[in-house]
């Protein structure tokens, strides 16, 4: 929606400089995602919490669990993942912001929400 709205004020280039640099054709990018703006779907946290608890039960809480998060984007499609030493889980990012920064933040927020729910 942000980029679509930005196109309304744009005009075609009027000289060679604008034409070559695309100064008047390419709208500015939206600002980077801020952690307080990310509100991952609650279903993710429940699913990740159940996944974490299943791993802990399967391994009898015998050793510490290590979790790593990752997020990435390619061709306007972003996804997040959470991995432990035993298994991994992940999902696509839904919504308008498909940047790797958003995917990274979502993975971290979901992990922290799920860990908080496990305690």
N, C-alpha and C positions, 0 to 999 in steps of 0.2 A: 504494500500500500504506500509506503514511504517513497519508493522509487517511482511508482506510477504517478503519484501526486507531484513529484518533482518535474516531470516531463511537461506539465501544463505551461510553465513559464519559459520553456526553451524555444529558441528560434534556430533556423538554419544558419550556418556560418556565412559571414558577409565578406570575408577576405581570405587570402591564402593562409595567413597566420592562424586564424580560427579554424580553417579547414584542416590544416596539418596537425594542429595540436588538439583538435576536438574540444576546444575550450567551451563552446556553446552547446555541444551536443550531448556530452556525457554528464549526467547529474552527479552531484556529490554522493559519496557512499554514506549509509547510515552510520551513526556513531557506534563504537564497539559496545558489545554487551557488558553490562555491569551486573555483578553477582546478585544484587538486590532485585534486579528485574527478572531473573530467571525463576519461574515457578513450575518446576517439573510436575508432571501428572502424579498424583498420589498413588495410582496403581503401580507405578514403577517402584516406589519405595516399599510397598507391601510385597511385591514379587521378589525384589532383591533381598528383603528381610527374610522371607521364606527360604530363599536360595541359601543365604548365609546360615540360617538355623539348621537346614538340612545337612550342610557340610559339617557343621560343628557336631551334630549328633552322629553323623556317619564316622567321624574320626574321634569320637568319644571325648572331645575337648582335651585330648591328650597333649596337644602341642599348640603353641600360639598360631593364630591365623594371620596371614599376611594378605592385605588387599591392595591392589594397584588400580588406578583409574586411568582412562584414556579417552580422548575424543578427537575426532577428525572430520574433515570435509573434503569432498572431491566432486566436481561437476554439480555443484549446488545441492548436494545430498550429504547431510551430516549424520553421524552416529556416535554413540558413546558405548563404552565397555567397562566392565569391572572384572578383574581377574584375581583369583587366589592361587595358592600353590597347587590346588587340586582341580579347579574348574574355572569357567568364565561364563559371563552373561553379558548381553548387550542388546541394543535396540536402536532404531532410527530416531532422529530428532524430529519432532512434529512442530509445526508452527511456521512462522515466516523467516526466522533468523537461522540460516543454515551455515554458520561459520564454525570453524574449528574451535574458536574461543568459547562459543556457546556450548558446544558439545563437551568440551573439557569441564566447564563449570557445572553443567547438568550432571555429569558423571560424579563429580565430587560432592555435589549437594545430595544426590540420591544415596551415595554411599554413607554420608554422615547421617542422613535421615534414617536409613535402615539400621545403622549401627546403634543409633540412639534408641530405636524401637526394640532392638535385641536385648538391651540392658535391663 
